[in-house]
């Protein structure tokens, strides 16, 4: 099919073909037709002007939404500040007043009475520390005594083992007799523990 078009239209189609990198004018014209059908517009519609108007309307709508958001955040921030102010008013100021009341009472007590009071408290700490020191000393003494008893017990065990090795049972005419075969030096080493 052949279509007659003017020189100006032919130049426009060639520019579109080149810009869109089409191989044939037929594929370029098919895409142009498809574009207009898909967007439900005609070539006589003012697309550029409507696009600008739509963008302008969108920017106004976005500004309005942004202003509403700012107002919401401002109101929420104000609510939060009021909440913290109420907490401070109800709790912290009363607490500060109580501390001031205690401070004023303490300031009314003469210094010599206060120092006596603190001296008594210091005395309690000193007596406690002294008691701890005494208990630690007694503990150390008892540990020393336990060590010495353990050493003595080990020494008794050593002596008994030595005696056990040196003991022998002999039959005599009188009956069974136990003999301990130790030299004088060995016996002295064993029996020094007897008080």
C-alpha positions as CSV (number, residue, x, y, z in Angstrom):
1,X,0.0,0.0,0.0
2,X,1.3,3.4,-0.9
3,X,0.5,6.6,1.0
4,X,1.1,10.1,-0.4
5,X,2.5,12.5,2.2
6,X,4.0,15.9,1.9
7,X,7.7,16.8,2.2
8,X,7.3,18.2,5.7
9,X,5.6,15.1,7.0
10,X,8.2,12.9,5.3
11,X,11.0,14.8,7.0
12,X,9.2,14.5,10.4
13,X,8.8,10.7,9.9
14,X,12.4,10.3,8.9
15,X,13.5,12.2,12.1
16,X,11.3,9.9,14.3
17,X,12.6,6.8,12.5
18,X,16.2,7.9,13.1
19,X,15.6,9.0,16.7
20,X,13.7,5.7,17.5
21,X,16.3,3.6,15.6
22,X,13.6,2.0,13.5
23,X,14.6,0.0,10.4
24,X,11.5,0.7,8.4
25,X,8.9,3.5,8.3
26,X,6.2,0.9,8.8
27,X,7.4,-0.1,12.3
28,X,7.8,3.5,13.2
29,X,4.2,4.3,12.2
30,X,2.9,1.2,14.0
31,X,4.5,2.4,17.3
32,X,3.1,5.9,16.8
33,X,-0.4,4.6,16.3
34,X,0.0,2.2,19.3
35,X,1.2,5.2,21.5
36,X,-1.8,7.3,20.7
37,X,-4.2,4.4,21.3
38,X,-2.6,3.3,24.5
39,X,-2.7,6.8,26.0
40,X,-6.2,7.4,24.6
41,X,-5.1,10.7,22.9
42,X,-5.2,12.0,19.4
43,X,-2.4,13.9,17.6
44,X,-4.5,17.1,18.0
45,X,-4.4,16.9,21.8
46,X,-2.0,19.3,23.6
47,X,0.0,16.7,25.5
48,X,2.8,18.9,26.6
49,X,0.5,21.6,27.9
50,X,-1.6,19.1,29.8
51,X,1.5,17.4,31.2
52,X,2.7,20.7,32.6
53,X,-0.7,21.5,34.1
54,X,-0.8,18.0,35.7
55,X,2.7,18.5,37.1
56,X,1.7,21.9,38.5
57,X,-1.4,20.4,40.1
58,X,0.7,17.5,41.6
59,X,3.2,20.0,43.0
60,X,0.4,22.0,44.7
61,X,-1.1,18.8,46.1
62,X,2.3,17.7,47.4
63,X,2.9,21.1,49.0
64,X,-0.5,20.9,50.7
65,X,0.3,17.3,52.0
66,X,3.7,18.5,53.2
67,X,2.1,21.5,55.0
68,X,-0.4,19.1,56.6
69,X,2.4,16.8,57.7
70,X,4.3,19.7,59.2
71,X,1.2,20.8,61.1
72,X,0.7,17.3,62.4
73,X,4.3,17.0,63.6
74,X,4.1,20.4,65.2
75,X,0.9,19.5,67.1
76,X,2.4,16.1,68.1
77,X,5.6,17.8,69.3
78,X,3.5,20.3,71.3
79,X,1.6,17.4,72.8
80,X,4.9,15.7,73.8
81,X,6.3,18.9,75.3
82,X,3.1,19.3,77.3
83,X,3.3,15.7,78.5
84,X,6.9,16.2,79.6
85,X,6.0,19.5,81.2
86,X,3.3,17.8,83.2
87,X,5.7,15.0,84.3
88,X,8.2,17.6,85.4
89,X,5.5,19.7,87.2
90,X,3.9,16.7,89.0
91,X,7.0,14.7,90.0
92,X,10.3,16.5,89.7
93,X,9.2,19.8,91.2
94,X,7.7,18.0,94.2
95,X,10.8,16.0,94.6
96,X,13.0,19.1,94.4
97,X,10.7,20.7,97.1
98,X,11.2,17.7,99.3
99,X,14.9,17.8,98.9
100,X,14.9,21.5,99.7
101,X,12.8,20.8,102.8
102,X,15.2,18.2,104.1
103,X,18.1,20.5,103.3
104,X,16.5,23.3,105.2
105,X,15.9,21.0,108.2
106,X,19.5,19.8,108.2
107,X,20.7,23.4,108.0
108,X,18.8,24.3,111.1
109,X,20.7,21.6,113.2
110,X,23.8,23.2,114.9
111,X,27.2,22.0,113.5
112,X,28.3,20.5,116.9
113,X,25.2,18.2,116.9
114,X,25.8,17.2,113.4
115,X,29.4,16.4,114.0
116,X,28.4,14.3,117.0
117,X,25.8,12.4,114.9
118,X,28.4,11.7,112.3
119,X,30.9,10.8,115.0
120,X,28.5,8.2,116.3
121,X,28.1,6.8,112.8
122,X,31.8,6.8,112.4
123,X,32.0,4.9,115.7
124,X,29.7,2.3,114.4
125,X,31.9,1.8,111.4
126,X,35.0,1.8,113.5
127,X,33.6,-0.9,115.9
128,X,32.5,-3.0,113.0
129,X,36.0,-2.7,111.4
130,X,37.6,-3.6,114.8
131,X,35.4,-6.6,115.1
132,X,36.3,-7.7,111.6
133,X,40.0,-7.3,112.4
134,X,39.6,-9.4,115.6
135,X,37.7,-12.1,113.8
136,X,40.4,-12.3,111.1
137,X,43.1,-12.6,113.7
138,X,41.2,-15.4,115.5
139,X,40.7,-17.1,112.1
140,X,44.4,-17.0,111.4
141,X,45.2,-18.4,114.9
142,X,42.8,-21.2,114.4
143,X,44.2,-22.0,111.0
144,X,47.7,-22.1,112.5
145,X,46.5,-24.4,115.3
146,X,44.8,-26.7,112.7
147,X,48.0,-26.8,110.6
148,X,50.1,-27.8,113.7
149,X,47.5,-30.5,114.7
150,X,47.6,-31.9,111.1
151,X,51.4,-32.0,111.2
152,X,51.3,-33.8,114.6
153,X,48.8,-36.3,113.3
154,X,51.0,-37.0,110.3
155,X,53.9,-37.5,112.6
156,X,51.9,-40.0,114.8
157,X,51.0,-41.9,111.6
158,X,54.7,-42.0,110.6
159,X,55.6,-43.3,114.1
160,X,52.9,-46.0,114.1
161,X,54.0,-47.2,110.6
162,X,57.6,-47.4,111.8
163,X,56.5,-49.4,114.9
164,X,54.3,-51.6,112.8
165,X,57.2,-52.5,110.5
166,X,59.4,-53.2,113.6
167,X,56.9,-55.4,115.5
168,X,57.2,-59.2,115.5
169,X,55.3,-61.8,117.4
170,X,57.4,-64.5,119.1
171,X,56.3,-67.7,120.9
172,X,57.9,-68.2,124.2
173,X,57.5,-70.7,126.9
174,X,55.4,-68.2,128.8
175,X,53.2,-67.5,125.8
176,X,53.1,-65.2,122.8
177,X,55.2,-62.1,123.2
178,X,55.4,-59.0,121.0
179,X,58.9,-57.6,120.4
180,X,59.7,-54.3,118.8
181,X,63.1,-54.5,117.0
182,X,64.3,-50.8,117.1
183,X,67.7,-49.3,117.9
184,X,67.9,-46.6,120.6
185,X,68.2,-43.8,118.0
186,X,65.2,-45.1,116.1
187,X,63.1,-45.3,119.3
188,X,64.1,-41.8,120.4
189,X,63.0,-40.5,117.0
190,X,59.6,-42.2,117.5
191,X,58.9,-41.4,121.1
192,X,59.7,-37.7,121.3
193,X,56.1,-36.9,120.6
194,X,54.9,-38.4,123.9
195,X,54.5,-35.6,126.4
